């Protein structure tokens, strides 16, 4: 299987399956002499960890990370950093009844067509379990950004829509994201989502959502104007996350309804002699290059495909069947996608920062 790595100068490659003994990754391109330990990575993994409330999968994984290489006496050596997380709460028997069936909305059928073999236990390599290693790599990317960008880069994610219910941006408060299980910046909407998701869970169904990630303090000049646009790599990063079906930067799809004069981010000179943008519909990126404004990204996450409500499908023998997926699943996978989206944005920014320094000094 190809395509298990992401990035250029800052690059990580993941390995492992949902119900294998462990998952892991190798992070390459990290500058030497940066302070790094498991304690710098674990808090970010804890934010993604399953089983923390009734609104996420009840699989109980500690997600304790071990650094296997690339760090000596508390500092990076510049060599590949190996990371490992053991799987400790697999229940493979939950998938025994569907080993010969193809679950609608899952990658089962295309895996079988492409490779002629698949791991039916939790989806194997296609499972969202893999995203734990993205979060670990993202934690290292944050260390790189903090070390190389004066003042650091602030990365914050929030869920802004569940099903058809959106947050009220007039009530936006980043501090509220840590006060509810949905990473919701609007406490009123968070209460509505709780009622909504309880109903979804009781029906044995699922619901989708929209996640927004904002990066502040991004230097001007990251990205290249043709094939290596910063927003192009961000879009690829977000689209590579499980269940993501759409990505937009800044005004995104709403820009199609704007006039040219409304969409353009006008500029003036600030009192310090630097350019000031009067709006940010571009989402902090123009011509594929960062402007220094906040980079604003949103991604649409489809409803979890593993549901208890029977759906029409086929099995490996070509029989037409109905499938109801048992086991432990997220009724709204967008919730735990928030820290994953933050991590992927951190990785893209760290990669482009190192590439920019290599070319432009």
LUMKOLFI-258008 format. One record per residue (C-alpha): x, y, z negated; residue in one letter; residue number from 0. Coordinates in steps of 0.001 Angstrom, whole numbers. Layout:
<pts>
<x: X; y: Y; z: Z; residu: A; num: NUM>
...
</pts>
This chain:
<pts>
<x: 0; y: 0; z: 0; residu: X; num: 0>
<x: 1402; y: 3389; z: 1005; residu: X; num: 1>
<x: 566; y: 6819; z: -340; residu: X; num: 2>
<x: 1205; y: 6364; z: -4061; residu: X; num: 3>
<x: 3284; y: 9532; z: -4437; residu: X; num: 4>
<x: 2489; y: 13232; z: -4379; residu: X; num: 5>
<x: 4655; y: 16323; z: -3908; residu: X; num: 6>
<x: 7959; y: 17211; z: -2289; residu: X; num: 7>
<x: 10606; y: 18720; z: -4573; residu: X; num: 8>
<x: 8562; y: 18031; z: -7714; residu: X; num: 9>
<x: 7215; y: 14595; z: -6895; residu: X; num: 10>
<x: 5544; y: 11834; z: -8848; residu: X; num: 11>
<x: 4666; y: 8254; z: -7927; residu: X; num: 12>
<x: 2148; y: 6252; z: -9943; residu: X; num: 13>
<x: 1721; y: 2508; z: -10328; residu: X; num: 14>
<x: -545; y: 34; z: -12091; residu: X; num: 15>
<x: -4179; y: -1060; z: -12076; residu: X; num: 16>
<x: -7178; y: -469; z: -14291; residu: X; num: 17>
<x: -7045; y: -3936; z: -15864; residu: X; num: 18>
<x: -3346; y: -4682; z: -15499; residu: X; num: 19>
<x: -945; y: -4705; z: -18449; residu: X; num: 20>
<x: 60; y: -1047; z: -17989; residu: X; num: 21>
<x: -8; y: 2024; z: -15807; residu: X; num: 22>
<x: 2952; y: 4283; z: -15194; residu: X; num: 23>
<x: 4637; y: 6863; z: -13030; residu: X; num: 24>
<x: 8030; y: 8159; z: -12006; residu: X; num: 25>
<x: 8464; y: 11938; z: -11876; residu: X; num: 26>
<x: 11343; y: 13165; z: -9737; residu: X; num: 27>
<x: 12802; y: 16596; z: -9042; residu: X; num: 28>
<x: 12588; y: 17935; z: -12597; residu: X; num: 29>
<x: 15451; y: 20376; z: -13285; residu: X; num: 30>
<x: 17976; y: 19281; z: -15912; residu: X; num: 31>
<x: 18300; y: 20594; z: -19464; residu: X; num: 32>
<x: 14597; y: 21277; z: -20036; residu: X; num: 33>
<x: 13289; y: 20245; z: -23481; residu: X; num: 34>
<x: 10948; y: 17248; z: -23150; residu: X; num: 35>
<x: 9552; y: 14551; z: -25413; residu: X; num: 36>
<x: 6417; y: 12423; z: -25678; residu: X; num: 37>
<x: 4974; y: 15158; z: -27901; residu: X; num: 38>
<x: 4947; y: 17511; z: -24906; residu: X; num: 39>
<x: 2847; y: 15047; z: -22901; residu: X; num: 40>
<x: 537; y: 13350; z: -25400; residu: X; num: 41>
<x: -1783; y: 16306; z: -26196; residu: X; num: 42>
<x: -2754; y: 16606; z: -22544; residu: X; num: 43>
<x: -3438; y: 12861; z: -22318; residu: X; num: 44>
<x: -5593; y: 13086; z: -25431; residu: X; num: 45>
<x: -7831; y: 15585; z: -23638; residu: X; num: 46>
<x: -8514; y: 13068; z: -20851; residu: X; num: 47>
<x: -8687; y: 9981; z: -23076; residu: X; num: 48>
<x: -11897; y: 7921; z: -22759; residu: X; num: 49>
<x: -14299; y: 7035; z: -25558; residu: X; num: 50>
<x: -14195; y: 10389; z: -27394; residu: X; num: 51>
<x: -17957; y: 10975; z: -27291; residu: X; num: 52>
<x: -21171; y: 9365; z: -26070; residu: X; num: 53>
<x: -21006; y: 11209; z: -22759; residu: X; num: 54>
<x: -17926; y: 9379; z: -21456; residu: X; num: 55>
<x: -16981; y: 5738; z: -20922; residu: X; num: 56>
<x: -16622; y: 3856; z: -24203; residu: X; num: 57>
<x: -13441; y: 2110; z: -23119; residu: X; num: 58>
<x: -11076; y: 2642; z: -26078; residu: X; num: 59>
<x: -7598; y: 3420; z: -24844; residu: X; num: 60>
<x: -5026; y: 5180; z: -27031; residu: X; num: 61>
<x: -3194; y: 6354; z: -23897; residu: X; num: 62>
<x: 65; y: 6568; z: -25825; residu: X; num: 63>
<x: 2823; y: 7527; z: -23413; residu: X; num: 64>
<x: 6425; y: 6317; z: -23539; residu: X; num: 65>
<x: 9326; y: 8015; z: -21778; residu: X; num: 66>
<x: 11545; y: 5309; z: -20309; residu: X; num: 67>
<x: 14187; y: 7370; z: -18506; residu: X; num: 68>
<x: 15307; y: 10825; z: -17454; residu: X; num: 69>
<x: 15562; y: 12311; z: -20956; residu: X; num: 70>
<x: 18626; y: 12328; z: -23207; residu: X; num: 71>
<x: 18802; y: 13905; z: -26645; residu: X; num: 72>
<x: 15496; y: 15666; z: -26079; residu: X; num: 73>
<x: 16363; y: 17234; z: -22723; residu: X; num: 74>
<x: 15788; y: 16280; z: -19119; residu: X; num: 75>
<x: 18838; y: 14983; z: -17288; residu: X; num: 76>
<x: 17668; y: 15750; z: -13745; residu: X; num: 77>
<x: 17228; y: 12036; z: -13018; residu: X; num: 78>
<x: 13844; y: 10363; z: -12429; residu: X; num: 79>
<x: 11601; y: 10427; z: -15491; residu: X; num: 80>
<x: 9853; y: 7102; z: -16039; residu: X; num: 81>
<x: 6574; y: 7088; z: -17991; residu: X; num: 82>
<x: 4486; y: 4147; z: -19188; residu: X; num: 83>
<x: 1059; y: 3735; z: -20815; residu: X; num: 84>
<x: -79; y: 276; z: -21870; residu: X; num: 85>
<x: -3653; y: -820; z: -21190; residu: X; num: 86>
<x: -5080; y: -2152; z: -24453; residu: X; num: 87>
<x: -8872; y: -2320; z: -24035; residu: X; num: 88>
<x: -9594; y: -4142; z: -20795; residu: X; num: 89>
<x: -12848; y: -6113; z: -20598; residu: X; num: 90>
<x: -12387; y: -7840; z: -17270; residu: X; num: 91>
<x: -15295; y: -10202; z: -17941; residu: X; num: 92>
<x: -17642; y: -7242; z: -17410; residu: X; num: 93>
<x: -16799; y: -7469; z: -13716; residu: X; num: 94>
<x: -17095; y: -11230; z: -13293; residu: X; num: 95>
<x: -20603; y: -11063; z: -11859; residu: X; num: 96>
<x: -19626; y: -8627; z: -9106; residu: X; num: 97>
<x: -16331; y: -10139; z: -7980; residu: X; num: 98>
<x: -17947; y: -11343; z: -4734; residu: X; num: 99>
<x: -20103; y: -8257; z: -4174; residu: X; num: 100>
<x: -19478; y: -4812; z: -2800; residu: X; num: 101>
<x: -20717; y: -2009; z: -5051; residu: X; num: 102>
<x: -22423; y: 832; z: -3142; residu: X; num: 103>
<x: -20487; y: 4084; z: -3359; residu: X; num: 104>
<x: -17273; y: 2328; z: -4392; residu: X; num: 105>
<x: -14115; y: 1506; z: -2445; residu: X; num: 106>
<x: -14739; y: -2253; z: -2684; residu: X; num: 107>
<x: -15793; y: -2846; z: 925; residu: X; num: 108>
<x: -13169; y: -649; z: 2595; residu: X; num: 109>
<x: -10407; y: -2167; z: 417; residu: X; num: 110>
<x: -11460; y: -5655; z: 1517; residu: X; num: 111>
<x: -11581; y: -4577; z: 5167; residu: X; num: 112>
<x: -8178; y: -2870; z: 5036; residu: X; num: 113>
<x: -6116; y: -5219; z: 2861; residu: X; num: 114>
<x: -8025; y: -8500; z: 2892; residu: X; num: 115>
<x: -7697; y: -8636; z: -899; residu: X; num: 116>
<x: -8878; y: -6487; z: -3815; residu: X; num: 117>
<x: -8785; y: -6411; z: -7583; residu: X; num: 118>
<x: -12455; y: -6392; z: -8584; residu: X; num: 119>
<x: -11673; y: -5675; z: -12251; residu: X; num: 120>
<x: -12701; y: -2063; z: -12679; residu: X; num: 121>
<x: -11678; y: -1205; z: -9149; residu: X; num: 122>
<x: -8010; y: -2044; z: -9632; residu: X; num: 123>
<x: -5838; y: 639; z: -8062; residu: X; num: 124>
<x: -8827; y: 2769; z: -7035; residu: X; num: 125>
<x: -9953; y: 3167; z: -10644; residu: X; num: 126>
<x: -9912; y: 6575; z: -12335; residu: X; num: 127>
<x: -7663; y: 4886; z: -14902; residu: X; num: 128>
<x: -4805; y: 5911; z: -12592; residu: X; num: 129>
<x: -5491; y: 9578; z: -13308; residu: X; num: 130>
<x: -3978; y: 9268; z: -16794; residu: X; num: 131>
<x: -571; y: 9235; z: -15124; residu: X; num: 132>
<x: -1434; y: 12343; z: -13119; residu: X; num: 133>
<x: -2145; y: 14094; z: -16410; residu: X; num: 134>
<x: 1224; y: 12922; z: -17756; residu: X; num: 135>
<x: 2984; y: 14229; z: -14645; residu: X; num: 136>
<x: 1039; y: 17464; z: -14967; residu: X; num: 137>
<x: 2287; y: 17869; z: -18527; residu: X; num: 138>
<x: 5863; y: 17753; z: -17232; residu: X; num: 139>
<x: 4927; y: 20212; z: -14479; residu: X; num: 140>
<x: 3728; y: 22603; z: -17200; residu: X; num: 141>
<x: 7140; y: 22327; z: -18874; residu: X; num: 142>
<x: 8791; y: 23262; z: -15575; residu: X; num: 143>
<x: 6471; y: 26236; z: -15054; residu: X; num: 144>
<x: 6960; y: 27491; z: -18610; residu: X; num: 145>
<x: 10727; y: 27248; z: -18243; residu: X; num: 146>
<x: 11051; y: 28921; z: -14852; residu: X; num: 147>
<x: 8262; y: 31527; z: -14786; residu: X; num: 148>
<x: 8716; y: 34517; z: -17120; residu: X; num: 149>
<x: 5731; y: 34476; z: -19447; residu: X; num: 150>
<x: 4696; y: 31061; z: -18187; residu: X; num: 151>
<x: 1687; y: 30046; z: -16113; residu: X; num: 152>
<x: -1669; y: 29679; z: -17855; residu: X; num: 153>
<x: -3799; y: 26781; z: -16603; residu: X; num: 154>
<x: -7391; y: 26394; z: -17770; residu: X; num: 155>
<x: -10224; y: 24242; z: -16474; residu: X; num: 156>
<x: -13958; y: 24268; z: -17063; residu: X; num: 157>
<x: -17011; y: 22434; z: -15842; residu: X; num: 158>
<x: -19309; y: 24987; z: -14211; residu: X; num: 159>
<x: -22139; y: 22817; z: -12932; residu: X; num: 160>
<x: -23770; y: 19519; z: -13897; residu: X; num: 161>
<x: -26309; y: 18240; z: -11421; residu: X; num: 162>
<x: -28336; y: 21295; z: -10417; residu: X; num: 163>
<x: -27651; y: 23269; z: -13612; residu: X; num: 164>
<x: -24936; y: 25932; z: -13392; residu: X; num: 165>
<x: -23300; y: 27993; z: -16111; residu: X; num: 166>
<x: -24286; y: 31632; z: -16566; residu: X; num: 167>
<x: -21055; y: 33507; z: -15836; residu: X; num: 168>
<x: -22233; y: 36480; z: -17875; residu: X; num: 169>
<x: -21839; y: 34235; z: -20945; residu: X; num: 170>
<x: -18413; y: 32871; z: -19900; residu: X; num: 171>
<x: -16101; y: 32301; z: -22869; residu: X; num: 172>
<x: -12999; y: 30138; z: -22414; residu: X; num: 173>
<x: -12925; y: 29376; z: -26152; residu: X; num: 174>
<x: -16242; y: 27537; z: -25842; residu: X; num: 175>
<x: -14641; y: 24893; z: -23603; residu: X; num: 176>
<x: -13024; y: 23246; z: -26618; residu: X; num: 177>
<x: -16209; y: 23458; z: -28693; residu: X; num: 178>
<x: -18354; y: 21053; z: -26625; residu: X; num: 179>
<x: -17787; y: 17712; z: -24867; residu: X; num: 180>
<x: -18296; y: 19150; z: -21376; residu: X; num: 181>
<x: -15498; y: 21751; z: -21160; residu: X; num: 182>
<x: -18351; y: 24217; z: -20665; residu: X; num: 183>
<x: -17577; y: 27958; z: -21078; residu: X; num: 184>
<x: -21255; y: 28749; z: -21675; residu: X; num: 185>
<x: -22688; y: 27406; z: -24970; residu: X; num: 186>
<x: -26312; y: 27798; z: -23845; residu: X; num: 187>
<x: -25735; y: 25750; z: -20699; residu: X; num: 188>
<x: -23734; y: 23165; z: -22672; residu: X; num: 189>
<x: -26845; y: 22499; z: -24785; residu: X; num: 190>
<x: -28916; y: 22088; z: -21608; residu: X; num: 191>
<x: -26370; y: 19645; z: -20210; residu: X; num: 192>
<x: -26521; y: 17558; z: -23376; residu: X; num: 193>
<x: -30262; y: 17043; z: -22930; residu: X; num: 194>
<x: -29818; y: 16424; z: -19204; residu: X; num: 195>
<x: -27085; y: 13827; z: -19634; residu: X; num: 196>
<x: -28873; y: 11994; z: -22434; residu: X; num: 197>
<x: -31757; y: 11478; z: -20034; residu: X; num: 198>
<x: -29426; y: 10349; z: -17256; residu: X; num: 199>
<x: -27756; y: 7808; z: -19559; residu: X; num: 200>
<x: -31062; y: 6382; z: -20737; residu: X; num: 201>
<x: -32133; y: 5835; z: -17126; residu: X; num: 202>
<x: -28896; y: 3973; z: -16444; residu: X; num: 203>
<x: -28019; y: 6529; z: -13794; residu: X; num: 204>
<x: -25326; y: 9205; z: -13319; residu: X; num: 205>
<x: -24939; y: 12803; z: -12228; residu: X; num: 206>
<x: -22288; y: 14865; z: -10464; residu: X; num: 207>
<x: -20721; y: 18197; z: -11301; residu: X; num: 208>
<x: -18432; y: 21050; z: -10287; residu: X; num: 209>
<x: -15090; y: 21735; z: -11981; residu: X; num: 210>
<x: -13270; y: 25080; z: -11820; residu: X; num: 211>
<x: -9568; y: 25530; z: -12578; residu: X; num: 212>
<x: -7829; y: 28891; z: -12939; residu: X; num: 213>
<x: -4061; y: 29454; z: -12958; residu: X; num: 214>
<x: -2880; y: 32813; z: -14314; residu: X; num: 215>
<x: 628; y: 34249; z: -14081; residu: X; num: 216>
<x: 1402; y: 32550; z: -10755; residu: X; num: 217>
<x: 4341; y: 34365; z: -9104; residu: X; num: 218>
<x: 3927; y: 36045; z: -5736; residu: X; num: 219>
<x: 5298; y: 34081; z: -2797; residu: X; num: 220>
<x: 4530; y: 30417; z: -3489; residu: X; num: 221>
<x: 3556; y: 28500; z: -372; residu: X; num: 222>
<x: 4407; y: 28690; z: 3320; residu: X; num: 223>
<x: 2262; y: 30139; z: 6106; residu: X; num: 224>
<x: 1732; y: 27156; z: 8422; residu: X; num: 225>
<x: 1492; y: 23496; z: 7381; residu: X; num: 226>
<x: 2634; y: 23878; z: 3784; residu: X; num: 227>
<x: 84; y: 26468; z: 2708; residu: X; num: 228>
<x: -348; y: 26609; z: -1062; residu: X; num: 229>
<x: -4113; y: 26274; z: -738; residu: X; num: 230>
<x: -3745; y: 23350; z: 1676; residu: X; num: 231>
<x: -1667; y: 21425; z: -853; residu: X; num: 232>
<x: -4077; y: 22350; z: -3647; residu: X; num: 233>
<x: -6972; y: 21057; z: -1556; residu: X; num: 234>
<x: -5152; y: 17783; z: -934; residu: X; num: 235>
<x: -4331; y: 17474; z: -4628; residu: X; num: 236>
<x: -7943; y: 17929; z: -5678; residu: X; num: 237>
<x: -9363; y: 15749; z: -2916; residu: X; num: 238>
<x: -7054; y: 12942; z: -4020; residu: X; num: 239>
<x: -8828; y: 12797; z: -7404; residu: X; num: 240>
<x: -11413; y: 10029; z: -7697; residu: X; num: 241>
<x: -15003; y: 10990; z: -6754; residu: X; num: 242>
<x: -14110; y: 14465; z: -5451; residu: X; num: 243>
<x: -16025; y: 15283; z: -2255; residu: X; num: 244>
<x: -15365; y: 18987; z: -1759; residu: X; num: 245>
<x: -12840; y: 21704; z: -2660; residu: X; num: 246>
<x: -12991; y: 25478; z: -2358; residu: X; num: 247>
<x: -10553; y: 28291; z: -3115; residu: X; num: 248>
<x: -11748; y: 31688; z: -4338; residu: X; num: 249>
<x: -15104; y: 32592; z: -2787; residu: X; num: 250>
<x: -14928; y: 29314; z: -873; residu: X; num: 251>
<x: -18047; y: 28402; z: 1072; residu: X; num: 252>
<x: -19790; y: 31588; z: -65; residu: X; num: 253>
<x: -17295; y: 33556; z: 2031; residu: X; num: 254>
<x: -19131; y: 32345; z: 5129; residu: X; num: 255>
<x: -22101; y: 34523; z: 4159; residu: X; num: 256>
<x: -20034; y: 37666; z: 3512; residu: X; num: 257>
<x: -19208; y: 40464; z: 5910; residu: X; num: 258>
<x: -15603; y: 41276; z: 6728; residu: X; num: 259>
<x: -15638; y: 44374; z: 4562; residu: X; num: 260>
<x: -17171; y: 42504; z: 1617; residu: X; num: 261>
<x: -14782; y: 39572; z: 1854; residu: X; num: 262>
<x: -11534; y: 41546; z: 2151; residu: X; num: 263>
<x: -9735; y: 42101; z: -1148; residu: X; num: 264>
<x: -8872; y: 45800; z: -971; residu: X; num: 265>
<x: -5545; y: 47061; z: -2337; residu: X; num: 266>
<x: -4208; y: 50108; z: -4123; residu: X; num: 267>
<x: -932; y: 51068; z: -5779; residu: X; num: 268>
<x: -826; y: 50641; z: -9531; residu: X; num: 269>
<x: 780; y: 53089; z: -11987; residu: X; num: 270>
<x: 3838; y: 50835; z: -12141; residu: X; num: 271>
<x: 4379; y: 51111; z: -8402; residu: X; num: 272>
<x: 3121; y: 47583; z: -7705; residu: X; num: 273>
<x: 229; y: 46561; z: -5479; residu: X; num: 274>
<x: -3126; y: 46013; z: -7187; residu: X; num: 275>
<x: -5995; y: 44007; z: -5672; residu: X; num: 276>
<x: -9498; y: 45342; z: -6338; residu: X; num: 277>
<x: -11112; y: 41878; z: -6080; residu: X; num: 278>
<x: -10075; y: 38238; z: -5724; residu: X; num: 279>
<x: -12316; y: 36533; z: -3204; residu: X; num: 280>
<x: -9192; y: 34936; z: -1698; residu: X; num: 281>
<x: -8642; y: 33017; z: -4932; residu: X; num: 282>
<x: -5078; y: 34288; z: -5334; residu: X; num: 283>
<x: -3842; y: 32992; z: -1961; residu: X; num: 284>
<x: -3502; y: 34837; z: 1373; residu: X; num: 285>
<x: -2082; y: 33200; z: 4492; residu: X; num: 286>
<x: -1154; y: 30175; z: 2414; residu: X; num: 287>
<x: 1019; y: 32259; z: 42; residu: X; num: 288>
<x: 217; y: 33236; z: -3552; residu: X; num: 289>
<x: -612; y: 36905; z: -4187; residu: X; num: 290>
<x: 157; y: 36982; z: -7904; residu: X; num: 291>
<x: -3535; y: 37067; z: -8768; residu: X; num: 292>
<x: -5289; y: 34191; z: -10533; residu: X; num: 293>
<x: -5437; y: 31071; z: -8378; residu: X; num: 294>
<x: -9064; y: 29915; z: -8555; residu: X; num: 295>
<x: -10060; y: 26429; z: -7423; residu: X; num: 296>
<x: -13343; y: 24543; z: -7589; residu: X; num: 297>
<x: -14046; y: 20924; z: -6769; residu: X; num: 298>
<x: -17319; y: 19036; z: -6344; residu: X; num: 299>
<x: -17448; y: 15634; z: -8059; residu: X; num: 300>
<x: -20022; y: 13090; z: -6928; residu: X; num: 301>
<x: -22169; y: 11063; z: -9367; residu: X; num: 302>
<x: -20475; y: 7981; z: -10803; residu: X; num: 303>
<x: -21210; y: 5069; z: -8457; residu: X; num: 304>
<x: -21329; y: 2499; z: -11275; residu: X; num: 305>
<x: -24960; y: 2604; z: -12426; residu: X; num: 306>
<x: -27443; y: 145; z: -13922; residu: X; num: 307>
<x: -30157; y: 907; z: -11365; residu: X; num: 308>
<x: -30048; y: -1810; z: -8643; residu: X; num: 309>
<x: -28864; y: -648; z: -5235; residu: X; num: 310>
<x: -28922; y: -2464; z: -1896; residu: X; num: 311>
<x: -25598; y: -3931; z: -734; residu: X; num: 312>
<x: -23915; y: -7025; z: 707; residu: X; num: 313>
<x: -21518; y: -9669; z: -623; residu: X; num: 314>
<x: -18316; y: -11176; z: 784; residu: X; num: 315>
<x: -20361; y: -13879; z: 2518; residu: X; num: 316>
<x: -22479; y: -11360; z: 4422; residu: X; num: 317>
<x: -25599; y: -11837; z: 2312; residu: X; num: 318>
<x: -27842; y: -8866; z: 1633; residu: X; num: 319>
<x: -28142; y: -8360; z: -2127; residu: X; num: 320>
<x: -28904; y: -5827; z: -4843; residu: X; num: 321>
<x: -26180; y: -4690; z: -7237; residu: X; num: 322>
<x: -26453; y: -3222; z: -10750; residu: X; num: 323>
<x: -23064; y: -2427; z: -12267; residu: X; num: 324>
<x: -22680; y: -3244; z: -15956; residu: X; num: 325>
<x: -19677; y: -2396; z: -18130; residu: X; num: 326>
<x: -18442; y: 926; z: -19524; residu: X; num: 327>
<x: -18705; y: 3914; z: -17216; residu: X; num: 328>
<x: -18920; y: 7699; z: -17306; residu: X; num: 329>
<x: -22468; y: 8976; z: -16714; residu: X; num: 330>
<x: -20799; y: 12163; z: -15408; residu: X; num: 331>
<x: -17239; y: 11555; z: -14273; residu: X; num: 332>
<x: -16774; y: 15288; z: -13693; residu: X; num: 333>
<x: -16323; y: 15778; z: -17448; residu: X; num: 334>
<x: -13026; y: 13901; z: -17676; residu: X; num: 335>
<x: -11988; y: 15275; z: -14285; residu: X; num: 336>
<x: -11323; y: 18682; z: -15878; residu: X; num: 337>
<x: -7900; y: 17851; z: -17409; residu: X; num: 338>
<x: -7021; y: 15868; z: -14278; residu: X; num: 339>
<x: -7718; y: 18891; z: -12061; residu: X; num: 340>
<x: -5605; y: 21070; z: -14347; residu: X; num: 341>
<x: -2750; y: 18563; z: -14075; residu: X; num: 342>
<x: -2879; y: 18362; z: -10292; residu: X; num: 343>
<x: -2850; y: 22151; z: -9976; residu: X; num: 344>
<x: 151; y: 22276; z: -12324; residu: X; num: 345>
<x: 1978; y: 19741; z: -10144; residu: X; num: 346>
<x: 1306; y: 21692; z: -6948; residu: X; num: 347>
<x: 2466; y: 24955; z: -8507; residu: X; num: 348>
<x: 5622; y: 23391; z: -9954; residu: X; num: 349>
<x: 6412; y: 21810; z: -6595; residu: X; num: 350>
<x: 5953; y: 25056; z: -4671; residu: X; num: 351>
<x: 7892; y: 27023; z: -7280; residu: X; num: 352>
<x: 10910; y: 24746; z: -6889; residu: X; num: 353>
<x: 10612; y: 24832; z: -3102; residu: X; num: 354>
<x: 10381; y: 28644; z: -3143; residu: X; num: 355>
<x: 13483; y: 28911; z: -5349; residu: X; num: 356>
<x: 15377; y: 26586; z: -3035; residu: X; num: 357>
<x: 14648; y: 28726; z: 28; residu: X; num: 358>
<x: 14359; y: 32251; z: -1322; residu: X; num: 359>
<x: 16433; y: 32133; z: -4499; residu: X; num: 360>
</pts>
